[in-house]
Amino acid sequence: MTIGQRFANALESRWVTPSYAGWLLGSLAIFFFVAATNTLAGWLYVISGISFALLIVAAIGPARSLSRIEVTRQPLHPISAGDRLVVELAIANPTSGAKSLLQIQDLLPTALGKPVTSVLETLPADDVHIWNYSLVAERRGVFRWQTVQLRTAAPLGLFWCHRDRLVPATAIVYPIVLPLTHCPLIDTTGRAPTQFQSAGYQAEAATAGLTRSLRPYRWGDPTRLVHWRSSARYGELRVRELEVFIEGQHLLICLDSASPWPSDDFEQAVIAAASLYFYARRHNQNVQLWTAGTGPIQNHQNVLEVLARVSSNEIPLAGKPPEQPLIWLSQNPASLNLLSSGSRWLLWSTQQPLSPQGSSLNSCGAGLVIQPDQPLQLQLQSST
């Protein structure tokens, strides 16, 4: 934005700026006034006087038209990257007179796209106009903005005026969660694969002895979990909620967010962390997510919000990961040598890490080197 544009924008936000028609009429008014001064012709004075009167009315009108217009915003629901974000604004006119020819602009952050504009022809007195629009959020993140700009040139179109309304908004865009059908990296971390499969089978197939509570039946619940005595007593189907069968210690998925990452690689790593976490949850694992900024966290809502906010090269407030088998997501090959026995890793780097003995990747436990030219979901489902 040039200096002239910044000056015009500042003038328009505090007072008014002339439109093309305003500049034209102002020039003619000055011309007629100069001509009247030179010729002392009364009719020229009349024309210039009427022109100046119109300019004064046109300069006062836009600011008065925008006064007392109220703007409110509905809370934004979190979405996943690639989904449509729906924004709803309410523009209210609590005055006794109608407002006309309004331009409404929601000034979005650059990461979400260009500002979105709507034109409202008439806003009746004591009325509320609901404005809905949607946009595609391409990348995960937490996006904040607060300015809605109201602009008009009413009533005569000779001067533009805009006023900002502070209407805070926060859009949380979660990372994509890949629908993994299997994941050897999860299945073999910290235990033998056969133990994991046995634990999962017991938790899924149990019908007695592991009941934690009863709840109403929901569509899709297996009929083998229906508690028939309680169903007969309450007059509706009741289903057993089973205790989660956990084998061994917590499964910890660690994202090396304290290191500097290439942007695209880090976005892939965040997607991988989310996908691995929810795959483990679906298979009744007691799983936690660790980042350098938060430490271990649980609960899918907290995990999604942390993964929406996390950035590379962040301050390591949580210190080092716990000394236990874990899944390590990093772009630093040297960090693999520090992993506990039984850990697994995902590496976004073509460099071969060297252990103190000078051996390569194979000495650092089982893992995968992620190839940027191959689908991430297929790589996560491949054998380590």
Buried (B, 14 or more C-beta within 10 A) or exposed (E): EEEEEEEBEEBBBEEBBBBEBBEEBBEEBEBBBEBBEEEEEEEBBEBBBEBBEBBEEBBBBBBBBBEEBEBEBEEBEBBBBEBEBEBBBBBBBEBEEEBBBBBBBBBBEEEBEEBBEBEBEEBEEEEEBEBEBEBEBEBBBEBEBEBBBBBBBBBBBBBBBBBBBEBEBEBBBBBBBBEBEEBBBBBBBBBEEEBBEEBBEBBEEBEEEBBEEBEEBEEEBEEEBBBEEBBEEEEEBBBBEBEEBBBBBBBBBBBBBBBEBEEEBBBBBBBBBBBBBBBBBEBBBBBBBBBBBBBBBEEBEEBBBBBBBBEBEBEBEBEEBBEBBBBBBBBBBEBBBEBBEBBBBBBBBEEEBBBEEEEEBEBBBBBBBBEEEEEBBEBBBEEB
